[in-house]
């Protein structure tokens, strides 16, 4: 079946103008899954905020109960015991000035970069490279930490970061089709609950205006916010 026909047929299988509860929405996604491709499940939330205002920024991290179904590559700026702890928890690469040099030379094949506080001077040398890639370590995101081992453990176990974009939308990958219905729903529930708890003091009125879930190559389904 051609790509276009597959999508058209998929959208015919449900009412795209309707908002479904989370369980129903996941059922629709799985019903229209690809046979030979383990698609990612993604969530998109349109929030009632103005991210340009300092008191309306939404950002943070959440550890999903079933992980994200992906091997997370973690680089760590650390020395001595912190370096040993990072390696013990499965960090893919650990270093200091040598790691900064690798990054300067174009080695950016990492999903998360973590640093101990004493390494931030070294990290600062490659900040202009890491910042645009969304990889710059940040204390608010838990990627600058005195407990390097725990930070690496969380990153490897399914912790994801979220941040509202300029238009107030938060998007994240929250699992794989192969997880099955219940585990996908569990991950969504935890993610949404975490976003609700992140409501900034400057946000007035309705906080979550729209919520939808989709698969990488499949349909997008609007969800009932109630």
PASEBA-1860 file (N, C-alpha, C; in nm, 3 decimals):
! residues 226
1> XXXXXXXX> 0.085/-0.119/0.000/0.000/0.000/0.000/0.088/0.124/0.000 ~ 0.057/0.221/-0.085/0.135/0.342/-0.092/0.122/0.424/0.035 ~ 0.223/0.511/0.058/0.225/0.594/0.178/0.099/0.679/0.191 ~ 0.062/0.746/0.081/-0.054/0.833/0.086/-0.183/0.758/0.115 ~ -0.202/0.644/0.049/-0.325/0.565/0.067/-0.332/0.510/0.210 ~ -0.217/0.472/0.265/-0.215/0.418/0.401/-0.267/0.522/0.499 ~ -0.217/0.645/0.489/-0.259/0.751/0.580/-0.407/0.785/0.560 ~ -0.451/0.794/0.434/-0.590/0.825/0.406/-0.683/0.721/0.467
9> XXXXXXXX> -0.648/0.593/0.448/-0.730/0.486/0.503/-0.729/0.488/0.656 ~ -0.613/0.523/0.712/-0.601/0.529/0.858/-0.694/0.635/0.915 ~ -0.698/0.752/0.852/-0.784/0.859/0.901/-0.932/0.829/0.881 ~ -0.963/0.741/0.788/-1.103/0.701/0.767/-1.152/0.608/0.878 ~ -1.059/0.552/0.955/-1.096/0.454/1.056/-1.149/0.517/1.185 ~ -1.142/0.651/1.195/-1.195/0.718/1.314/-1.238/0.859/1.277 ~ -1.305/0.925/1.368/-1.354/1.061/1.346/-1.247/1.160/1.392 ~ -1.173/1.216/1.299/-1.061/1.304/1.334/-1.106/1.437/1.394
17> XXXXXXXX> -1.236/1.469/1.385/-1.287/1.593/1.444/-1.324/1.574/1.591 ~ -1.321/1.450/1.637/-1.362/1.418/1.773/-1.242/1.409/1.865 ~ -1.262/1.439/1.992/-1.158/1.422/2.094/-1.187/1.294/2.172 ~ -1.090/1.206/2.179/-1.107/1.075/2.244/-1.035/1.076/2.379 ~ -1.079/0.987/2.469/-1.002/0.974/2.592/-0.870/0.903/2.559 ~ -0.776/0.910/2.651/-0.641/0.860/2.625/-0.642/0.713/2.582 ~ -0.717/0.630/2.651/-0.720/0.487/2.619/-0.771/0.463/2.476 ~ -0.878/0.535/2.440/-0.933/0.521/2.305/-0.834/0.571/2.201
25> XXXXXXXX> -0.769/0.682/2.230/-0.673/0.740/2.135/-0.557/0.643/2.109 ~ -0.508/0.581/2.215/-0.397/0.485/2.199/-0.444/0.364/2.118 ~ -0.566/0.320/2.141/-0.621/0.208/2.064/-0.624/0.241/1.915 ~ -0.662/0.365/1.880/-0.665/0.408/1.740/-0.525/0.408/1.681 ~ -0.429/0.460/1.757/-0.290/0.463/1.710/-0.241/0.321/1.682 ~ -0.265/0.230/1.774/-0.216/0.093/1.759/-0.289/0.019/1.648 ~ -0.415/0.048/1.630/-0.493/-0.016/1.523/-0.435/0.019/1.386 ~ -0.379/0.138/1.376/-0.326/0.185/1.247/-0.173/0.184/1.243
33> XXXXXXXX> -0.112/0.098/1.321/0.034/0.092/1.326/0.092/0.030/1.199 ~ 0.217/0.060/1.173/0.290/-0.003/1.063/0.327/-0.146/1.104 ~ 0.333/-0.233/1.007/0.361/-0.374/1.036/0.510/-0.399/1.056 ~ 0.593/-0.334/0.976/0.736/-0.365/0.977/0.821/-0.254/1.039 ~ 0.758/-0.164/1.114/0.832/-0.052/1.169/0.781/-0.021/1.308 ~ 0.869/-0.021/1.407/0.829/0.007/1.545/0.830/0.160/1.565 ~ 0.715/0.220/1.538/0.706/0.365/1.543/0.716/0.419/1.687 ~ 0.764/0.542/1.697/0.762/0.612/1.825/0.623/0.671/1.847
41> XXXXXXXX> 0.584/0.681/1.973/0.460/0.747/2.010/0.497/0.886/2.062 ~ 0.433/0.988/2.008/0.467/1.125/2.044/0.344/1.197/2.099 ~ 0.370/1.289/2.190/0.263/1.368/2.249/0.288/1.516/2.223 ~ 0.181/1.589/2.201/0.191/1.733/2.178/0.085/1.802/2.264 ~ 0.127/1.903/2.339/0.035/1.974/2.427/0.047/2.125/2.403 ~ -0.065/2.186/2.371/-0.070/2.330/2.348/-0.112/2.396/2.479 ~ -0.020/2.472/2.538/-0.044/2.528/2.671/-0.086/2.676/2.665 ~ -0.164/2.714/2.763/-0.210/2.852/2.772/-0.109/2.940/2.841
49> XXXXXXXX> 0.006/2.956/2.777/0.115/3.036/2.835/0.176/3.125/2.727 ~ 0.253/3.222/2.771/0.335/3.304/2.682/0.480/3.283/2.724 ~ 0.552/3.190/2.658/0.688/3.156/2.699/0.786/3.272/2.696 ~ 0.745/3.383/2.634/0.833/3.500/2.630/0.838/3.569/2.767 ~ 0.739/3.538/2.851/0.734/3.595/2.985/0.808/3.503/3.083 ~ 0.894/3.562/3.163/0.979/3.484/3.253/0.897/3.399/3.351 ~ 0.779/3.449/3.389/0.699/3.376/3.488/0.602/3.277/3.424 ~ 0.619/3.251/3.294/0.532/3.157/3.226/0.609/3.046/3.152
57> XXXXXXXX> 0.736/3.033/3.183/0.815/2.929/3.119/0.781/2.792/3.179 ~ 0.767/2.694/3.092/0.743/2.555/3.135/0.858/2.470/3.085 ~ 0.933/2.414/3.177/1.042/2.325/3.141/1.073/2.234/3.259 ~ 1.128/2.118/3.230/1.160/2.025/3.338/1.195/1.889/3.283 ~ 1.188/1.790/3.368/1.220/1.653/3.328/1.126/1.558/3.400 ~ 1.106/1.444/3.341/1.019/1.342/3.400/1.073/1.204/3.361 ~ 1.070/1.113/3.457/1.112/0.976/3.432/0.988/0.892/3.404 ~ 0.978/0.840/3.283/0.862/0.761/3.244/0.874/0.619/3.299
65> XXXXXXXX> 0.765/0.563/3.350/0.771/0.432/3.416/0.817/0.319/3.325 ~ 0.795/0.334/3.193/0.833/0.226/3.100/0.943/0.269/3.003 ~ 1.013/0.377/3.037/1.120/0.424/2.950/1.065/0.478/2.819 ~ 1.155/0.498/2.721/1.112/0.551/2.592/1.140/0.454/2.477 ~ 1.195/0.336/2.510/1.217/0.236/2.405/1.334/0.268/2.315 ~ 1.427/0.344/2.367/1.539/0.386/2.285/1.665/0.387/2.370 ~ 1.776/0.344/2.312/1.903/0.352/2.382/1.947/0.497/2.385 ~ 1.967/0.549/2.505/2.005/0.689/2.522/2.157/0.699/2.536
73> XXXXXXXX> 2.219/0.772/2.444/2.363/0.791/2.450/2.395/0.910/2.539 ~ 2.478/0.884/2.641/2.507/0.987/2.741/2.657/1.016/2.746 ~ 2.691/1.144/2.734/2.829/1.190/2.750/2.838/1.266/2.882 ~ 2.947/1.249/2.953/2.959/1.311/3.085/3.092/1.385/3.100 ~ 3.083/1.508/3.146/3.201/1.586/3.183/3.226/1.563/3.332 ~ 3.329/1.487/3.364/3.358/1.456/3.504/3.501/1.405/3.518 ~ 3.550/1.410/3.642/3.683/1.358/3.673/3.676/1.275/3.801 ~ 3.780/1.196/3.820/3.801/1.121/3.944/3.678/1.036/3.981
81> XXXXXXXX> 3.629/1.048/4.106/3.519/0.962/4.151/3.393/0.984/4.067 ~ 3.366/1.109/4.031/3.248/1.135/3.949/3.256/1.062/3.816 ~ 3.375/1.056/3.760/3.395/0.985/3.633/3.372/0.835/3.652 ~ 3.423/0.782/3.763/3.403/0.639/3.792/3.255/0.607/3.811 ~ 3.182/0.696/3.881/3.039/0.675/3.904/2.961/0.678/3.772 ~ 3.001/0.770/3.685/2.933/0.782/3.555/2.950/0.655/3.473 ~ 3.071/0.604/3.469/3.099/0.481/3.394/3.026/0.362/3.455 ~ 3.016/0.359/3.587/2.949/0.248/3.655/2.800/0.244/3.622
89> XXXXXXXX> 2.741/0.361/3.592/2.598/0.368/3.559/2.572/0.362/3.410 ~ 2.679/0.338/3.331/2.657/0.314/3.188/2.680/0.431/3.095 ~ 2.748/0.537/3.142/2.777/0.650/3.053/2.856/0.601/2.932 ~ 2.823/0.656/2.814/2.888/0.611/2.691/3.028/0.669/2.674 ~ 3.049/0.788/2.726/3.182/0.849/2.721/3.195/0.947/2.837 ~ 3.312/0.950/2.899/3.338/1.038/3.012/3.472/1.108/2.987 ~ 3.474/1.237/3.013/3.598/1.309/2.992/3.590/1.451/3.044 ~ 3.691/1.530/3.011/3.697/1.670/3.051/3.739/1.753/2.930
97> XXXXXXXX> 3.863/1.802/2.931/3.911/1.878/2.816/3.913/1.793/2.689 ~ 3.942/1.663/2.706/3.946/1.574/2.590/3.806/1.557/2.528 ~ 3.702/1.556/2.613/3.565/1.545/2.562/3.525/1.675/2.492 ~ 3.565/1.788/2.548/3.537/1.917/2.484/3.600/1.923/2.345 ~ 3.721/1.868/2.334/3.790/1.867/2.204/3.715/1.780/2.103 ~ 3.665/1.666/2.148/3.587/1.580/2.059/3.464/1.653/2.007 ~ 3.398/1.725/2.096/3.279/1.800/2.057/3.315/1.911/1.958 ~ 3.424/1.979/1.983/3.470/2.084/1.890/3.498/2.026/1.752
105> XXXXXXXX> 3.542/1.901/1.750/3.574/1.834/1.624/3.451/1.774/1.556 ~ 3.334/1.794/1.617/3.210/1.749/1.552/3.145/1.626/1.610 ~ 3.197/1.573/1.721/3.138/1.454/1.782/3.019/1.496/1.868 ~ 2.900/1.486/1.810/2.778/1.527/1.881/2.672/1.417/1.880 ~ 2.715/1.295/1.869/2.621/1.183/1.861/2.577/1.139/2.001 ~ 2.514/1.233/2.075/2.468/1.206/2.211/2.326/1.258/2.228 ~ 2.250/1.190/2.312/2.115/1.234/2.343/2.113/1.322/2.468 ~ 2.212/1.305/2.554/2.215/1.381/2.679/2.362/1.407/2.716
113> XXXXXXXX> 2.391/1.528/2.761/2.524/1.560/2.811/2.509/1.609/2.954 ~ 2.582/1.545/3.043/2.574/1.571/3.187/2.710/1.620/3.235 ~ 2.708/1.706/3.336/2.835/1.759/3.388/2.828/1.776/3.539 ~ 2.940/1.756/3.605/2.949/1.790/3.747/2.975/1.941/3.754 ~ 2.936/2.007/3.863/2.950/2.152/3.873/3.091/2.203/3.847 ~ 3.192/2.128/3.893/3.330/2.173/3.876/3.378/2.166/3.731 ~ 3.300/2.104/3.644/3.337/2.091/3.503/3.274/2.198/3.414 ~ 3.194/2.286/3.472/3.121/2.382/3.389/3.212/2.483/3.319
121> XXXXXXXX> 3.329/2.507/3.375/3.425/2.595/3.306/3.469/2.531/3.175 ~ 3.490/2.401/3.177/3.529/2.328/3.056/3.411/2.322/2.959 ~ 3.292/2.294/3.012/3.172/2.287/2.928/3.147/2.421/2.860 ~ 3.176/2.529/2.932/3.154/2.662/2.876/3.229/2.687/2.746 ~ 3.338/2.616/2.727/3.418/2.634/2.604/3.345/2.584/2.480 ~ 3.248/2.494/2.500/3.173/2.440/2.385/3.024/2.474/2.395 ~ 2.992/2.572/2.478/2.852/2.611/2.499/2.785/2.655/2.369 ~ 2.859/2.725/2.283/2.801/2.773/2.157/2.768/2.658/2.063
129> XXXXXXXX> 2.832/2.545/2.084/2.804/2.426/2.002/2.687/2.348/2.063 ~ 2.689/2.332/2.194/2.588/2.250/2.262/2.453/2.320/2.271 ~ 2.454/2.452/2.294/2.329/2.527/2.311/2.229/2.509/2.198 ~ 2.268/2.536/2.073/2.174/2.521/1.961/2.124/2.379/1.941 ~ 2.198/2.281/1.992/2.158/2.141/1.978/2.070/2.095/2.094 ~ 2.047/2.184/2.190/1.969/2.146/2.307/2.041/2.051/2.400 ~ 2.175/2.053/2.396/2.254/1.959/2.475/2.331/2.025/2.590 ~ 2.318/2.156/2.605/2.392/2.226/2.709/2.344/2.182/2.848
137> XXXXXXXX> 2.434/2.133/2.932/2.396/2.094/3.068/2.334/2.211/3.143 ~ 2.230/2.179/3.223/2.155/2.283/3.292/2.109/2.230/3.429 ~ 2.136/2.301/3.537/2.096/2.252/3.670/1.944/2.229/3.681 ~ 1.863/2.314/3.615/1.718/2.301/3.623/1.668/2.173/3.557 ~ 1.748/2.119/3.464/1.709/1.997/3.394/1.776/1.874/3.456 ~ 1.854/1.896/3.560/1.921/1.784/3.626/2.043/1.734/3.555 ~ 2.090/1.809/3.454/2.208/1.764/3.379/2.337/1.830/3.428 ~ 2.325/1.920/3.525/2.441/1.962/3.605/2.412/1.913/3.746
145> XXXXXXXX> 2.490/1.819/3.791/2.457/1.753/3.918/2.581/1.712/3.995 ~ 2.571/1.722/4.127/2.680/1.674/4.213/2.674/1.522/4.226 ~ 2.556/1.466/4.199/2.539/1.320/4.203/2.538/1.268/4.060 ~ 2.655/1.257/4.002/2.668/1.220/3.861/2.612/1.081/3.833 ~ 2.638/0.989/3.923/2.589/0.852/3.903/2.438/0.847/3.890 ~ 2.368/0.918/3.978/2.222/0.919/3.975/2.171/0.988/3.848 ~ 2.238/1.095/3.807/2.196/1.168/3.686/2.209/1.079/3.562 ~ 2.315/1.002/3.555/2.335/0.911/3.442/2.232/0.799/3.448
153> XXXXXXXX> 2.208/0.747/3.566/2.110/0.639/3.584/1.973/0.682/3.535 ~ 1.931/0.804/3.573/1.800/0.855/3.531/1.794/0.872/3.380 ~ 1.900/0.927/3.322/1.903/0.947/3.177/1.891/0.814/3.102 ~ 1.956/0.713/3.153/1.956/0.582/3.088/1.824/0.506/3.110 ~ 1.751/0.542/3.215/1.631/0.464/3.249/1.503/0.520/3.189 ~ 1.512/0.629/3.114/1.392/0.680/3.049/1.351/0.818/3.090 ~ 1.437/0.893/3.156/1.405/1.031/3.190/1.410/1.116/3.064 ~ 1.308/1.197/3.044/1.307/1.286/2.929/1.292/1.430/2.975
161> XXXXXXXX> 1.340/1.521/2.893/1.326/1.664/2.921/1.214/1.723/2.837 ~ 1.150/1.824/2.889/1.049/1.895/2.811/1.067/2.045/2.831 ~ 1.030/2.119/2.728/1.040/2.265/2.733/0.939/2.323/2.635 ~ 0.863/2.421/2.680/0.765/2.486/2.593/0.836/2.565/2.484 ~ 0.788/2.548/2.361/0.845/2.623/2.250/0.786/2.764/2.248 ~ 0.831/2.846/2.155/0.787/2.987/2.149/0.636/3.001/2.134 ~ 0.573/2.901/2.071/0.428/2.906/2.052/0.350/2.840/2.167 ~ 0.421/2.804/2.273/0.355/2.745/2.389/0.327/2.596/2.377
169> XXXXXXXX> 0.389/2.531/2.280/0.366/2.387/2.260/0.480/2.305/2.321 ~ 0.442/2.201/2.393/0.538/2.105/2.447/0.522/1.975/2.370 ~ 0.631/1.921/2.319/0.627/1.795/2.246/0.732/1.699/2.302 ~ 0.701/1.570/2.298/0.797/1.472/2.348/0.763/1.334/2.295 ~ 0.866/1.251/2.281/0.846/1.110/2.250/0.825/1.037/2.382 ~ 0.719/0.956/2.390/0.687/0.893/2.519/0.677/0.740/2.509 ~ 0.739/0.682/2.406/0.738/0.536/2.398/0.738/0.484/2.256 ~ 0.717/0.355/2.243/0.714/0.287/2.114/0.584/0.208/2.100
177> XXXXXXXX> 0.543/0.188/1.976/0.424/0.108/1.948/0.436/-0.030/2.013 ~ 0.556/-0.087/2.012/0.577/-0.221/2.066/0.554/-0.231/2.217 ~ 0.543/-0.118/2.287/0.517/-0.121/2.431/0.381/-0.184/2.460 ~ 0.287/-0.166/2.367/0.151/-0.213/2.391/0.067/-0.105/2.460 ~ -0.064/-0.127/2.460/-0.161/-0.028/2.505/-0.137/0.023/2.647 ~ -0.126/-0.069/2.743/-0.122/-0.029/2.884/0.002/0.052/2.918 ~ 0.118/0.008/2.869/0.242/0.079/2.902/0.248/0.217/2.837 ~ 0.193/0.229/2.718/0.187/0.360/2.652/0.098/0.454/2.733
185> XXXXXXXX> -0.018/0.403/2.776/-0.110/0.486/2.856/-0.045/0.528/2.987 ~ 0.029/0.438/3.050/0.098/0.471/3.175/0.196/0.586/3.153 ~ 0.274/0.577/3.047/0.371/0.683/3.018/0.302/0.816/2.991 ~ 0.193/0.812/2.916/0.119/0.936/2.887/0.065/0.997/3.015 ~ 0.005/0.915/3.100/-0.053/0.965/3.226/0.053/1.035/3.311 ~ 0.171/0.974/3.321/0.279/1.032/3.403/0.329/1.162/3.341 ~ 0.342/1.164/3.208/0.390/1.285/3.142/0.292/1.400/3.159 ~ 0.164/1.374/3.133/0.062/1.479/3.144/0.052/1.530/3.287
193> XXXXXXXX> 0.057/1.438/3.384/0.049/1.478/3.524/0.166/1.569/3.560 ~ 0.284/1.539/3.504/0.403/1.620/3.532/0.390/1.759/3.472 ~ 0.332/1.766/3.352/0.311/1.897/3.290/0.214/1.979/3.374 ~ 0.106/1.916/3.422/0.008/1.987/3.506/0.076/2.046/3.630 ~ 0.166/1.970/3.689/0.236/2.016/3.808/0.335/2.128/3.777 ~ 0.368/2.143/3.648/0.465/2.245/3.608/0.399/2.377/3.572 ~ 0.268/2.388/3.597/0.197/2.512/3.562/0.262/2.630/3.632 ~ 0.309/2.729/3.556/0.377/2.844/3.615/0.279/2.942/3.680
201> XXXXXXXX> 0.329/3.020/3.774/0.243/3.113/3.848/0.182/3.218/3.758 ~ 0.249/3.252/3.648/0.200/3.356/3.559/0.093/3.310/3.462 ~ 0.065/3.180/3.459/-0.036/3.127/3.367/-0.174/3.140/3.427 ~ -0.261/3.213/3.359/-0.397/3.233/3.406/-0.496/3.163/3.312 ~ -0.610/3.123/3.363/-0.711/3.059/3.281/-0.675/2.915/3.250 ~ -0.722/2.866/3.137/-0.700/2.728/3.097/-0.552/2.704/3.069 ~ -0.495/2.602/3.133/-0.353/2.575/3.117/-0.325/2.485/2.997 ~ -0.402/2.376/2.982/-0.383/2.285/2.867/-0.498/2.308/2.769
209> XXXXXXXX> -0.466/2.369/2.656/-0.569/2.400/2.557/-0.597/2.284/2.463 ~ -0.497/2.206/2.433/-0.513/2.096/2.337/-0.408/1.990/2.365 ~ -0.447/1.865/2.347/-0.355/1.753/2.365/-0.381/1.652/2.254 ~ -0.275/1.608/2.191/-0.289/1.506/2.086/-0.173/1.408/2.095 ~ -0.198/1.287/2.048/-0.091/1.188/2.040/-0.086/1.136/1.896 ~ 0.032/1.092/1.858/0.050/1.044/1.721/0.161/0.941/1.719 ~ 0.174/0.873/1.606/0.287/0.784/1.584/0.373/0.844/1.474 ~ 0.497/0.802/1.466/0.594/0.862/1.375/0.543/0.875/1.233
217> XXXXXXXX> 0.485/0.768/1.181/0.441/0.766/1.041/0.291/0.746/1.027 ~ 0.220/0.763/1.138/0.078/0.735/1.136/-0.009/0.857/1.165 ~ -0.125/0.830/1.222/-0.226/0.934/1.244/-0.199/1.013/1.372 ~ -0.263/1.129/1.380/-0.263/1.210/1.501/-0.405/1.212/1.556 ~ -0.419/1.191/1.686/-0.552/1.180/1.747/-0.566/1.284/1.859 ~ -0.670/1.365/1.851/-0.696/1.463/1.957/-0.754/1.393/2.079 ~ -0.712/1.440/2.195/-0.755/1.376/2.319/-0.846/1.466/2.401 ~ -0.940/1.404/2.469/-1.036/1.473/2.555/-0.962/1.521/2.680
225> XX> -0.957/1.651/2.702/-0.881/1.706/2.814/-0.946/1.679/2.950 ~ -1.072/1.639/2.950/-1.138/1.610/3.078/-1.090/1.477/3.136
END
